[in-house]
Amino acid sequence: MAAFTASDVKALREKTGAGMMDAKKALEASNGDIEAAVDALRAKGLATAQKKSSRTAAEGLVGVATDGIRGVAVEVNSETDFVAKNDKFQDFVRKTTDVALGLESDDVEALKAASYPDGGTVGDKLTDNVATIGENQQLRRMKTISVSQGAVVPYVHNAAADGLGKIGVLVALEGDASNDVLQALGKDVAQHAAAMFPQALDADGLDQAVIERERAIAQEKAAESGKPENVQEKMVEGAVKKYAKENALLSQIFVKDGKATVEEHVARTAKEAGASIKLVDYVRYQLGEGIEKDEGDFGAEVAALAGR
């Protein structure tokens, strides 16, 4: 019996752009392991570098809030998009995000234990929502960033309500430029981050396990080229550097420019303003990012996260 299904073939094709037969053969060779099949297809030049998928694997909302020099992003999951559109759920996410902003923390458990504006704790309100709305919900993650001088600028892509949506971005700009300059620049950079899926601020921040995976794929490609070993080494290093450049926010080509990198665009804006500005941090939360689930089984996923 095959270790994969037709839906696995479809998923692999969507991830890689490979043809049906190539996807099927890759899954057969990997005994159904989709990630191994992705690597095999890429090594053969049958797939492009994998970006973080823009398709979400969960419902709910991402909330963002700022107070000038500090900002927070919070993800709250629900089982269906219907609940995400519910006024009660949206009010909960908005108020919980405001509570998180005051904590200056990344600890979800601390957020659950914090006082909720309507009484009790955030965790109490979450439990009450599950009971009254009749659908499981989960506080999944939160991230706070700040600067000592400058601004943290928020952006929500396709906002469902003020400060709420499926992609939330915060950009931390350190510097002495005017607030108008910082807000305009921050929004541009945040919109770029929403569209371009950076995995880290700079190359040093990239996950080394991912870098080594890219190196292994590049080595396999180089070996198949039949070129001298010293040329292969240069090919591998070039491929790894290219991957790092394309996946670190500062070195990505700024989408509104098409020529300068994000770092160069920030420096140019600072020069034009006669001020100092440095992009020092960012957060990009996409609803359901990193959650793998079987089609139609997110309820079980959220229940497992909640320990039910």
Phi and psi restraints in degrees (value plus and minus 20) as a CYANA .aco file:
   2 ALA   PHI     -83.3   -43.3
   2 ALA   PSI     125.0   165.0
   3 ALA   PHI    -108.5   -68.5
   3 ALA   PSI      -5.8    34.2
   4 PHE   PHI    -168.2  -128.2
   4 PHE   PSI     147.0   187.0
   5 THR   PHI    -138.2   -98.2
   5 THR   PSI     154.4   194.4
   6 ALA   PHI     -81.3   -41.3
   6 ALA   PSI     -53.8   -13.8
   7 SER   PHI     -88.1   -48.1
   7 SER   PSI     -49.9    -9.9
   8 ASP   PHI     -86.7   -46.7
   8 ASP   PSI     -61.3   -21.3
   9 VAL   PHI     -81.7   -41.7
   9 VAL   PSI     -64.4   -24.4
  10 LYS   PHI     -81.2   -41.2
  10 LYS   PSI     -64.5   -24.5
  11 ALA   PHI     -82.2   -42.2
  11 ALA   PSI     -61.3   -21.3
  12 LEU   PHI     -85.8   -45.8
  12 LEU   PSI     -60.4   -20.4
  13 ARG   PHI     -83.6   -43.6
  13 ARG   PSI     -59.9   -19.9
  14 GLU   PHI     -87.3   -47.3
  14 GLU   PSI     -54.3   -14.3
  15 LYS   PHI     -93.4   -53.4
  15 LYS   PSI     -52.1   -12.1
  16 THR   PHI    -136.7   -96.7
  16 THR   PSI     -42.0    -2.0
  17 GLY   PHI      57.9    97.9
  17 GLY   PSI     -11.6    28.4
  18 ALA   PHI     -93.4   -53.4
  18 ALA   PSI     138.5   178.5
  19 GLY   PHI     -89.8   -49.8
  19 GLY   PSI     144.6   184.6
  20 MET   PHI     -80.8   -40.8
  20 MET   PSI     -67.4   -27.4
  21 MET   PHI     -87.8   -47.8
  21 MET   PSI     -58.1   -18.1
  22 ASP   PHI     -84.0   -44.0
  22 ASP   PSI     -60.8   -20.8
  23 ALA   PHI     -84.8   -44.8
  23 ALA   PSI     -63.5   -23.5
  24 LYS   PHI     -82.6   -42.6
  24 LYS   PSI     -64.9   -24.9
  25 LYS   PHI     -84.1   -44.1
  25 LYS   PSI     -58.8   -18.8
  26 ALA   PHI     -84.7   -44.7
  26 ALA   PSI     -59.4   -19.4
  27 LEU   PHI     -89.4   -49.4
  27 LEU   PSI     -56.5   -16.5
  28 GLU   PHI     -83.5   -43.5
  28 GLU   PSI     -63.1   -23.1
  29 ALA   PHI     -88.4   -48.4
  29 ALA   PSI     -49.7    -9.7
  30 SER   PHI    -116.6   -76.6
  30 SER   PSI     -13.7    26.3
  31 ASN   PHI      36.8    76.8
  31 ASN   PSI      17.9    57.9
  32 GLY   PHI      69.3   109.3
  32 GLY   PSI     -20.7    19.3
  33 ASP   PHI     -98.9   -58.9
  33 ASP   PSI      87.2   127.2
  34 ILE   PHI     -84.2   -44.2
  34 ILE   PSI     -62.8   -22.8
  35 GLU   PHI     -84.6   -44.6
  35 GLU   PSI     -59.9   -19.9
  36 ALA   PHI     -85.8   -45.8
  36 ALA   PSI     -56.3   -16.3
  37 ALA   PHI     -86.2   -46.2
  37 ALA   PSI     -58.5   -18.5
  38 VAL   PHI     -79.6   -39.6
  38 VAL   PSI     -67.8   -27.8
  39 ASP   PHI     -81.0   -41.0
  39 ASP   PSI     -61.9   -21.9
  40 ALA   PHI     -83.5   -43.5
  40 ALA   PSI     -62.7   -22.7
  41 LEU   PHI     -86.2   -46.2
  41 LEU   PSI     -59.4   -19.4
  42 ARG   PHI     -86.9   -46.9
  42 ARG   PSI     -59.2   -19.2
  43 ALA   PHI     -83.4   -43.4
  43 ALA   PSI     -50.1   -10.1
  44 LYS   PHI    -108.9   -68.9
  44 LYS   PSI     -18.7    21.3
  45 GLY   PHI      56.0    96.0
  45 GLY   PSI      -1.0    39.0
  46 LEU   PHI    -119.8   -79.8
  46 LEU   PSI     -16.9    23.1
  47 ALA   PHI    -168.5  -128.5
  47 ALA   PSI     130.1   170.1
  48 THR   PHI    -108.3   -68.3
  48 THR   PSI     148.5   188.5
  49 ALA   PHI     -77.5   -37.5
  49 ALA   PSI     114.9   154.9
  50 GLN   PHI     -99.1   -59.1
  50 GLN   PSI     104.7   144.7
  51 LYS   PHI    -112.8   -72.8
  51 LYS   PSI     142.3   182.3
  52 LYS   PHI     -84.8   -44.8
  52 LYS   PSI     108.6   148.6
  53 SER   PHI     -84.2   -44.2
  53 SER   PSI     120.0   160.0
  54 SER   PHI    -103.7   -63.7
  54 SER   PSI     -27.2    12.8
  55 ARG   PHI    -102.1   -62.1
  55 ARG   PSI     112.3   152.3
  56 THR   PHI    -110.9   -70.9
  56 THR   PSI     127.9   167.9
  57 ALA   PHI    -131.7   -91.7
  57 ALA   PSI      -4.7    35.3
  58 ALA   PHI    -173.4  -133.4
  58 ALA   PSI     142.1   182.1
  59 GLU   PHI    -129.1   -89.1
  59 GLU   PSI     152.6   192.6
  60 GLY   PHI     106.3   146.3
  60 GLY   PSI    -169.0  -129.0
  61 LEU   PHI    -168.8  -128.8
  61 LEU   PSI     131.8   171.8
  62 VAL   PHI    -126.1   -86.1
  62 VAL   PSI     109.3   149.3
  63 GLY   PHI    -130.8   -90.8
  63 GLY   PSI     121.0   161.0
  64 VAL   PHI    -148.5  -108.5
  64 VAL   PSI     125.9   165.9
  65 ALA   PHI    -168.5  -128.5
  65 ALA   PSI     127.0   167.0
  66 THR   PHI    -157.5  -117.5
  66 THR   PSI     141.3   181.3
  67 ASP   PHI    -152.2  -112.2
  67 ASP   PSI       5.7    45.7
  68 GLY   PHI      90.0   130.0
  68 GLY   PSI     -96.3   -56.3
  69 ILE   PHI    -125.1   -85.1
  69 ILE   PSI     -13.2    26.8
  70 ARG   PHI    -161.3  -121.3
  70 ARG   PSI     128.3   168.3
  71 GLY   PHI    -168.5  -128.5
  71 GLY   PSI     139.4   179.4
  72 VAL   PHI    -161.7  -121.7
  72 VAL   PSI     126.6   166.6
  73 ALA   PHI    -141.1  -101.1
  73 ALA   PSI     117.4   157.4
  74 VAL   PHI    -153.1  -113.1
  74 VAL   PSI     115.8   155.8
  75 GLU   PHI    -131.4   -91.4
  75 GLU   PSI     108.0   148.0
  76 VAL   PHI    -143.0  -103.0
  76 VAL   PSI     101.7   141.7
  77 ASN   PHI    -114.3   -74.3
  77 ASN   PSI     128.7   168.7
  78 SER   PHI    -152.1  -112.1
  78 SER   PSI     151.7   191.7
  79 GLU   PHI    -100.6   -60.6
  79 GLU   PSI     -49.8    -9.8
  80 THR   PHI    -155.4  -115.4
  80 THR   PSI     137.2   177.2
  81 ASP   PHI     -89.1   -49.1
  81 ASP   PSI     -45.2    -5.2
  82 PHE   PHI     -78.0   -38.0
  82 PHE   PSI     -63.8   -23.8
  83 VAL   PHI     -88.2   -48.2
  83 VAL   PSI     -56.3   -16.3
  84 ALA   PHI     -81.2   -41.2
  84 ALA   PSI     -43.9    -3.9
  85 LYS   PHI    -111.6   -71.6
  85 LYS   PSI     -23.0    17.0
  86 ASN   PHI     -92.9   -52.9
  86 ASN   PSI     112.8   152.8
  87 ASP   PHI     -79.3   -39.3
  87 ASP   PSI     -58.3   -18.3
  88 LYS   PHI     -84.8   -44.8
  88 LYS   PSI     -62.9   -22.9
  89 PHE   PHI     -86.0   -46.0
  89 PHE   PSI     -64.8   -24.8
  90 GLN   PHI     -82.0   -42.0
  90 GLN   PSI     -60.0   -20.0
  91 ASP   PHI     -82.9   -42.9
  91 ASP   PSI     -58.8   -18.8
  92 PHE   PHI     -84.2   -44.2
  92 PHE   PSI     -66.6   -26.6
  93 VAL   PHI     -83.5   -43.5
  93 VAL   PSI     -61.8   -21.8
  94 ARG   PHI     -83.6   -43.6
  94 ARG   PSI     -68.3   -28.3
  95 LYS   PHI     -88.7   -48.7
  95 LYS   PSI     -56.8   -16.8
  96 THR   PHI     -85.5   -45.5
  96 THR   PSI     -58.2   -18.2
  97 THR   PHI     -85.2   -45.2
  97 THR   PSI     -59.8   -19.8
  98 ASP   PHI     -83.7   -43.7
  98 ASP   PSI     -59.7   -19.7
  99 VAL   PHI     -83.0   -43.0
  99 VAL   PSI     -63.5   -23.5
 100 ALA   PHI     -80.9   -40.9
 100 ALA   PSI     -56.1   -16.1
 101 LEU   PHI     -80.3   -40.3
 101 LEU   PSI     -53.7   -13.7
 102 GLY   PHI    -100.2   -60.2
 102 GLY   PSI     -31.8     8.2
 103 LEU   PHI    -103.1   -63.1
 103 LEU   PSI     -48.6    -8.6
 104 GLU   PHI      33.0    73.0
 104 GLU   PSI      31.5    71.5
 105 SER   PHI    -165.4  -125.4
 105 SER   PSI     145.6   185.6
 106 ASP   PHI    -136.4   -96.4
 106 ASP   PSI      -6.1    33.9
 107 ASP   PHI    -112.9   -72.9
 107 ASP   PSI      88.9   128.9
 108 VAL   PHI     -82.8   -42.8
 108 VAL   PSI     -58.1   -18.1
 109 GLU   PHI     -85.1   -45.1
 109 GLU   PSI     -56.5   -16.5
 110 ALA   PHI     -85.8   -45.8
 110 ALA   PSI     -56.4   -16.4
 111 LEU   PHI     -85.5   -45.5
 111 LEU   PSI     -62.5   -22.5
 112 LYS   PHI     -81.6   -41.6
 112 LYS   PSI     -53.1   -13.1
 113 ALA   PHI    -104.3   -64.3
 113 ALA   PSI     -30.0    10.0
 114 ALA   PHI     -93.9   -53.9
 114 ALA   PSI     135.8   175.8
 115 SER   PHI     -88.4   -48.4
 115 SER   PSI     115.1   155.1
 116 TYR   PHI    -114.6   -74.6
 116 TYR   PSI     122.7   162.7
 117 PRO   PHI     -75.6   -35.6
 117 PRO   PSI     -51.4   -11.4
 118 ASP   PHI    -109.4   -69.4
 118 ASP   PSI     -14.6    25.4
 119 GLY   PHI      91.0   131.0
 119 GLY   PSI     133.8   173.8
 120 GLY   PHI      51.5    91.5
 120 GLY   PSI    -177.9  -137.9
 121 THR   PHI    -130.7   -90.7
 121 THR   PSI     149.0   189.0
 122 VAL   PHI     -79.0   -39.0
 122 VAL   PSI     -61.6   -21.6
 123 GLY   PHI     -82.0   -42.0
 123 GLY   PSI     -59.1   -19.1
 124 ASP   PHI     -82.0   -42.0
 124 ASP   PSI     -64.4   -24.4
 125 LYS   PHI     -85.4   -45.4
 125 LYS   PSI     -58.5   -18.5
 126 LEU   PHI     -80.9   -40.9
 126 LEU   PSI     -65.5   -25.5
 127 THR   PHI     -81.4   -41.4
 127 THR   PSI     -61.5   -21.5
 128 ASP   PHI     -84.1   -44.1
 128 ASP   PSI     -59.4   -19.4
 129 ASN   PHI     -82.6   -42.6
 129 ASN   PSI     -62.4   -22.4
 130 VAL   PHI     -78.7   -38.7
 130 VAL   PSI     -61.7   -21.7
 131 ALA   PHI     -91.1   -51.1
 131 ALA   PSI     -62.3   -22.3
 132 THR   PHI    -102.8   -62.8
 132 THR   PSI     -56.0   -16.0
 133 ILE   PHI    -101.2   -61.2
 133 ILE   PSI     -46.7    -6.7
 134 GLY   PHI      61.1   101.1
 134 GLY   PSI       4.1    44.1
 135 GLU   PHI    -166.1  -126.1
 135 GLU   PSI     121.5   161.5
 136 ASN   PHI     -87.8   -47.8
 136 ASN   PSI     125.5   165.5
 137 GLN   PHI    -158.5  -118.5
 137 GLN   PSI     136.1   176.1
 138 GLN   PHI    -167.3  -127.3
 138 GLN   PSI     109.9   149.9
 139 LEU   PHI     -98.2   -58.2
 139 LEU   PSI      88.1   128.1
 140 ARG   PHI    -110.0   -70.0
 140 ARG   PSI     -67.0   -27.0
 141 ARG   PHI    -181.9  -141.9
 141 ARG   PSI     142.6   182.6
 142 MET   PHI    -171.9  -131.9
 142 MET   PSI     132.6   172.6
 143 LYS   PHI    -168.0  -128.0
 143 LYS   PSI     110.1   150.1
 144 THR   PHI    -132.1   -92.1
 144 THR   PSI     116.3   156.3
 145 ILE   PHI    -152.5  -112.5
 145 ILE   PSI     135.9   175.9
 146 SER   PHI    -174.9  -134.9
 146 SER   PSI     145.5   185.5
 147 VAL   PHI    -153.5  -113.5
 147 VAL   PSI     138.6   178.6
 148 SER   PHI    -103.3   -63.3
 148 SER   PSI     -49.0    -9.0
 149 GLN   PHI    -169.2  -129.2
 149 GLN   PSI     114.0   154.0
 150 GLY   PHI     108.4   148.4
 150 GLY   PSI    -151.3  -111.3
 151 ALA   PHI    -179.8  -139.8
 151 ALA   PSI     127.5   167.5
 152 VAL   PHI    -126.4   -86.4
 152 VAL   PSI     100.2   140.2
 153 VAL   PHI    -129.1   -89.1
 153 VAL   PSI     109.8   149.8
 154 PRO   PHI    -116.9   -76.9
 154 PRO   PSI     136.5   176.5
 155 TYR   PHI    -173.5  -133.5
 155 TYR   PSI     114.7   154.7
 156 VAL   PHI    -140.4  -100.4
 156 VAL   PSI     103.2   143.2
 157 HIS   PHI    -102.7   -62.7
 157 HIS   PSI     109.3   149.3
 158 ASN   PHI      30.6    70.6
 158 ASN   PSI      38.6    78.6
 159 ALA   PHI     -79.4   -39.4
 159 ALA   PSI     114.8   154.8
 160 ALA   PHI    -101.8   -61.8
 160 ALA   PSI     -47.0    -7.0
 161 ALA   PHI    -183.2  -143.2
 161 ALA   PSI     154.7   194.7
 162 ASP   PHI     -78.4   -38.4
 162 ASP   PSI      99.2   139.2
 163 GLY   PHI      56.5    96.5
 163 GLY   PSI     -12.2    27.8
 164 LEU   PHI    -150.0  -110.0
 164 LEU   PSI     117.5   157.5
 165 GLY   PHI    -196.8  -156.8
 165 GLY   PSI    -184.9  -144.9
 166 LYS   PHI    -116.5   -76.5
 166 LYS   PSI     -36.8     3.2
 167 ILE   PHI    -153.2  -113.2
 167 ILE   PSI     100.9   140.9
 168 GLY   PHI    -140.5  -100.5
 168 GLY   PSI     114.5   154.5
 169 VAL   PHI    -148.9  -108.9
 169 VAL   PSI     121.2   161.2
 170 LEU   PHI    -145.0  -105.0
 170 LEU   PSI     117.7   157.7
 171 VAL   PHI    -145.0  -105.0
 171 VAL   PSI     106.3   146.3
 172 ALA   PHI    -121.8   -81.8
 172 ALA   PSI      95.1   135.1
 173 LEU   PHI    -132.9   -92.9
 173 LEU   PSI      97.0   137.0
 174 GLU   PHI    -114.7   -74.7
 174 GLU   PSI     109.6   149.6
 175 GLY   PHI     141.1   181.1
 175 GLY   PSI    -199.1  -159.1
 176 ASP   PHI    -132.4   -92.4
 176 ASP   PSI      -2.3    37.7
 177 ALA   PHI     -90.0   -50.0
 177 ALA   PSI     143.7   183.7
 178 SER   PHI     -85.3   -45.3
 178 SER   PSI     136.8   176.8
 179 ASN   PHI     -82.0   -42.0
 179 ASN   PSI     -56.4   -16.4
 180 ASP   PHI     -80.4   -40.4
 180 ASP   PSI     -63.8   -23.8
 181 VAL   PHI     -84.9   -44.9
 181 VAL   PSI     -65.2   -25.2
 182 LEU   PHI     -84.3   -44.3
 182 LEU   PSI     -61.3   -21.3
 183 GLN   PHI     -85.9   -45.9
 183 GLN   PSI     -63.8   -23.8
 184 ALA   PHI     -85.3   -45.3
 184 ALA   PSI     -65.4   -25.4
 185 LEU   PHI     -85.2   -45.2
 185 LEU   PSI     -64.6   -24.6
 186 GLY   PHI     -80.2   -40.2
 186 GLY   PSI     -60.7   -20.7
 187 LYS   PHI     -84.9   -44.9
 187 LYS   PSI     -62.4   -22.4
 188 ASP   PHI     -80.2   -40.2
 188 ASP   PSI     -66.2   -26.2
 189 VAL   PHI     -87.9   -47.9
 189 VAL   PSI     -58.6   -18.6
 190 ALA   PHI     -85.5   -45.5
 190 ALA   PSI     -60.5   -20.5
 191 GLN   PHI     -83.8   -43.8
 191 GLN   PSI     -59.1   -19.1
 192 HIS   PHI     -79.6   -39.6
 192 HIS   PSI     -67.8   -27.8
 193 ALA   PHI     -82.7   -42.7
 193 ALA   PSI     -57.8   -17.8
 194 ALA   PHI     -81.6   -41.6
 194 ALA   PSI     -58.5   -18.5
 195 ALA   PHI    -103.1   -63.1
 195 ALA   PSI     -52.4   -12.4
 196 MET   PHI    -125.4   -85.4
 196 MET   PSI     -16.6    23.4
 197 PHE   PHI      32.7    72.7
 197 PHE   PSI      27.5    67.5
 198 PRO   PHI     -82.2   -42.2
 198 PRO   PSI     125.2   165.2
 199 GLN   PHI    -119.4   -79.4
 199 GLN   PSI     -31.5     8.5
 200 ALA   PHI    -184.3  -144.3
 200 ALA   PSI     144.8   184.8
 201 LEU   PHI     -86.2   -46.2
 201 LEU   PSI     -66.2   -26.2
 202 ASP   PHI    -159.0  -119.0
 202 ASP   PSI     156.2   196.2
 203 ALA   PHI     -79.9   -39.9
 203 ALA   PSI     -55.5   -15.5
 204 ASP   PHI     -85.0   -45.0
 204 ASP   PSI     -43.4    -3.4
 205 GLY   PHI    -108.1   -68.1
 205 GLY   PSI     -25.6    14.4
 206 LEU   PHI     -88.7   -48.7
 206 LEU   PSI     125.9   165.9
 207 ASP   PHI     -81.4   -41.4
 207 ASP   PSI      99.5   139.5
 208 GLN   PHI     -85.0   -45.0
 208 GLN   PSI     -48.6    -8.6
 209 ALA   PHI     -85.1   -45.1
 209 ALA   PSI     -58.2   -18.2
 210 VAL   PHI     -89.0   -49.0
 210 VAL   PSI     -60.7   -20.7
 211 ILE   PHI     -80.7   -40.7
 211 ILE   PSI     -63.1   -23.1
 212 GLU   PHI     -86.4   -46.4
 212 GLU   PSI     -54.3   -14.3
 213 ARG   PHI     -83.4   -43.4
 213 ARG   PSI     -64.0   -24.0
 214 GLU   PHI     -83.0   -43.0
 214 GLU   PSI     -58.2   -18.2
 215 ARG   PHI     -83.5   -43.5
 215 ARG   PSI     -62.8   -22.8
 216 ALA   PHI     -83.2   -43.2
 216 ALA   PSI     -60.6   -20.6
 217 ILE   PHI     -85.2   -45.2
 217 ILE   PSI     -63.0   -23.0
 218 ALA   PHI     -84.3   -44.3
 218 ALA   PSI     -57.8   -17.8
 219 GLN   PHI     -84.2   -44.2
 219 GLN   PSI     -60.2   -20.2
 220 GLU   PHI     -86.0   -46.0
 220 GLU   PSI     -61.8   -21.8
 221 LYS   PHI     -82.4   -42.4
 221 LYS   PSI     -64.4   -24.4
 222 ALA   PHI     -84.3   -44.3
 222 ALA   PSI     -60.6   -20.6
 223 ALA   PHI     -82.0   -42.0
 223 ALA   PSI     -57.0   -17.0
 224 GLU   PHI     -93.2   -53.2
 224 GLU   PSI     -35.4     4.6
 225 SER   PHI     -92.1   -52.1
 225 SER   PSI     -43.7    -3.7
 226 GLY   PHI      55.6    95.6
 226 GLY   PSI     -11.4    28.6
 227 LYS   PHI     -99.3   -59.3
 227 LYS   PSI     142.5   182.5
 228 PRO   PHI     -75.7   -35.7
 228 PRO   PSI     134.1   174.1
 229 GLU   PHI     -78.2   -38.2
 229 GLU   PSI     -60.7   -20.7
 230 ASN   PHI     -86.3   -46.3
 230 ASN   PSI     -51.8   -11.8
 231 VAL   PHI     -92.5   -52.5
 231 VAL   PSI     -59.1   -19.1
 232 GLN   PHI     -80.2   -40.2
 232 GLN   PSI     -61.0   -21.0
 233 GLU   PHI     -81.6   -41.6
 233 GLU   PSI     -60.5   -20.5
 234 LYS   PHI     -87.2   -47.2
 234 LYS   PSI     -57.5   -17.5
 235 MET   PHI     -81.9   -41.9
 235 MET   PSI     -63.3   -23.3
 236 VAL   PHI     -85.4   -45.4
 236 VAL   PSI     -69.2   -29.2
 237 GLU   PHI     -82.3   -42.3
 237 GLU   PSI     -57.9   -17.9
 238 GLY   PHI     -84.1   -44.1
 238 GLY   PSI     -60.4   -20.4
 239 ALA   PHI     -86.8   -46.8
 239 ALA   PSI     -60.9   -20.9
 240 VAL   PHI     -86.9   -46.9
 240 VAL   PSI     -62.5   -22.5
 241 LYS   PHI     -84.3   -44.3
 241 LYS   PSI     -58.7   -18.7
 242 LYS   PHI     -84.0   -44.0
 242 LYS   PSI     -63.1   -23.1
 243 TYR   PHI     -81.4   -41.4
 243 TYR   PSI     -66.2   -26.2
 244 ALA   PHI     -81.9   -41.9
 244 ALA   PSI     -62.9   -22.9
 245 LYS   PHI     -83.2   -43.2
 245 LYS   PSI     -60.3   -20.3
 246 GLU   PHI     -97.6   -57.6
 246 GLU   PSI     -35.3     4.7
 247 ASN   PHI    -135.6   -95.6
 247 ASN   PSI     -19.5    20.5
 248 ALA   PHI    -122.7   -82.7
 248 ALA   PSI     111.6   151.6
 249 LEU   PHI     -75.1   -35.1
 249 LEU   PSI     -68.7   -28.7
 250 LEU   PHI     -82.0   -42.0
 250 LEU   PSI     -52.1   -12.1
 251 SER   PHI    -118.3   -78.3
 251 SER   PSI     -22.3    17.7
 252 GLN   PHI     -88.9   -48.9
 252 GLN   PSI     129.0   169.0
 253 ILE   PHI     -92.3   -52.3
 253 ILE   PSI     105.4   145.4
 254 PHE   PHI     -84.5   -44.5
 254 PHE   PSI     103.5   143.5
 255 VAL   PHI     -83.4   -43.4
 255 VAL   PSI     -51.4   -11.4
 256 LYS   PHI     -99.8   -59.8
 256 LYS   PSI     -28.6    11.4
 257 ASP   PHI    -130.0   -90.0
 257 ASP   PSI     -70.4   -30.4
 258 GLY   PHI      63.4   103.4
 258 GLY   PSI     -22.7    17.3
 259 LYS   PHI    -149.4  -109.4
 259 LYS   PSI     -75.8   -35.8
 260 ALA   PHI     -97.3   -57.3
 260 ALA   PSI     134.5   174.5
 261 THR   PHI     -98.6   -58.6
 261 THR   PSI     148.1   188.1
 262 VAL   PHI     -79.4   -39.4
 262 VAL   PSI     -63.5   -23.5
 263 GLU   PHI     -80.8   -40.8
 263 GLU   PSI     -61.9   -21.9
 264 GLU   PHI     -87.0   -47.0
 264 GLU   PSI     -57.7   -17.7
 265 HIS   PHI     -84.5   -44.5
 265 HIS   PSI     -60.9   -20.9
 266 VAL   PHI     -83.1   -43.1
 266 VAL   PSI     -65.1   -25.1
 267 ALA   PHI     -83.1   -43.1
 267 ALA   PSI     -59.5   -19.5
 268 ARG   PHI     -85.5   -45.5
 268 ARG   PSI     -61.6   -21.6
 269 THR   PHI     -83.5   -43.5
 269 THR   PSI     -61.3   -21.3
 270 ALA   PHI     -82.4   -42.4
 270 ALA   PSI     -62.7   -22.7
 271 LYS   PHI     -83.8   -43.8
 271 LYS   PSI     -64.0   -24.0
 272 GLU   PHI     -84.2   -44.2
 272 GLU   PSI     -51.8   -11.8
 273 ALA   PHI    -105.6   -65.6
 273 ALA   PSI     -28.7    11.3
 274 GLY   PHI      44.2    84.2
 274 GLY   PSI      17.7    57.7
 275 ALA   PHI    -160.8  -120.8
 275 ALA   PSI     154.9   194.9
 276 SER   PHI    -121.4   -81.4
 276 SER   PSI     111.0   151.0
 277 ILE   PHI    -162.8  -122.8
 277 ILE   PSI     112.5   152.5
 278 LYS   PHI    -157.6  -117.6
 278 LYS   PSI     111.8   151.8
 279 LEU   PHI    -100.9   -60.9
 279 LEU   PSI      91.4   131.4
 280 VAL   PHI    -129.8   -89.8
 280 VAL   PSI     -35.9     4.1
 281 ASP   PHI    -187.4  -147.4
 281 ASP   PSI     144.2   184.2
 282 TYR   PHI    -179.9  -139.9
 282 TYR   PSI     141.8   181.8
 283 VAL   PHI    -153.3  -113.3
 283 VAL   PSI     114.7   154.7
 284 ARG   PHI    -150.4  -110.4
 284 ARG   PSI      89.2   129.2
 285 TYR   PHI    -128.0   -88.0
 285 TYR   PSI     104.5   144.5
 286 GLN   PHI    -134.3   -94.3
 286 GLN   PSI     110.5   150.5
 287 LEU   PHI     -72.8   -32.8
 287 LEU   PSI     105.4   145.4
 288 GLY   PHI      57.9    97.9
 288 GLY   PSI     -18.1    21.9
 289 GLU   PHI     -77.3   -37.3
 289 GLU   PSI     108.0   148.0
 290 GLY   PHI      67.3   107.3
 290 GLY   PSI     -27.1    12.9
 291 ILE   PHI    -110.0   -70.0
 291 ILE   PSI     102.5   142.5
 292 GLU   PHI    -119.7   -79.7
 292 GLU   PSI     115.4   155.4
 293 LYS   PHI    -168.9  -128.9
 293 LYS   PSI     137.7   177.7
 294 ASP   PHI     -96.5   -56.5
 294 ASP   PSI     127.7   167.7
 295 GLU   PHI     -73.6   -33.6
 295 GLU   PSI     106.4   146.4
 296 GLY   PHI      58.4    98.4
 296 GLY   PSI      -8.1    31.9
 297 ASP   PHI    -140.3  -100.3
 297 ASP   PSI       7.6    47.6
 298 PHE   PHI     -87.4   -47.4
 298 PHE   PSI     -48.1    -8.1
 299 GLY   PHI     -76.5   -36.5
 299 GLY   PSI     -62.3   -22.3
 300 ALA   PHI     -86.8   -46.8
 300 ALA   PSI     -55.5   -15.5
 301 GLU   PHI     -83.3   -43.3
 301 GLU   PSI     -67.3   -27.3
 302 VAL   PHI     -87.7   -47.7
 302 VAL   PSI     -58.6   -18.6
 303 ALA   PHI     -81.7   -41.7
 303 ALA   PSI     -59.2   -19.2
 304 ALA   PHI     -85.5   -45.5
 304 ALA   PSI     -61.0   -21.0
 305 LEU   PHI     -82.9   -42.9
 305 LEU   PSI     -54.7   -14.7
 306 ALA   PHI    -101.5   -61.5
 306 ALA   PSI     -26.9    13.1
 307 GLY   PHI      58.0    98.0
 307 GLY   PSI       2.3    42.3
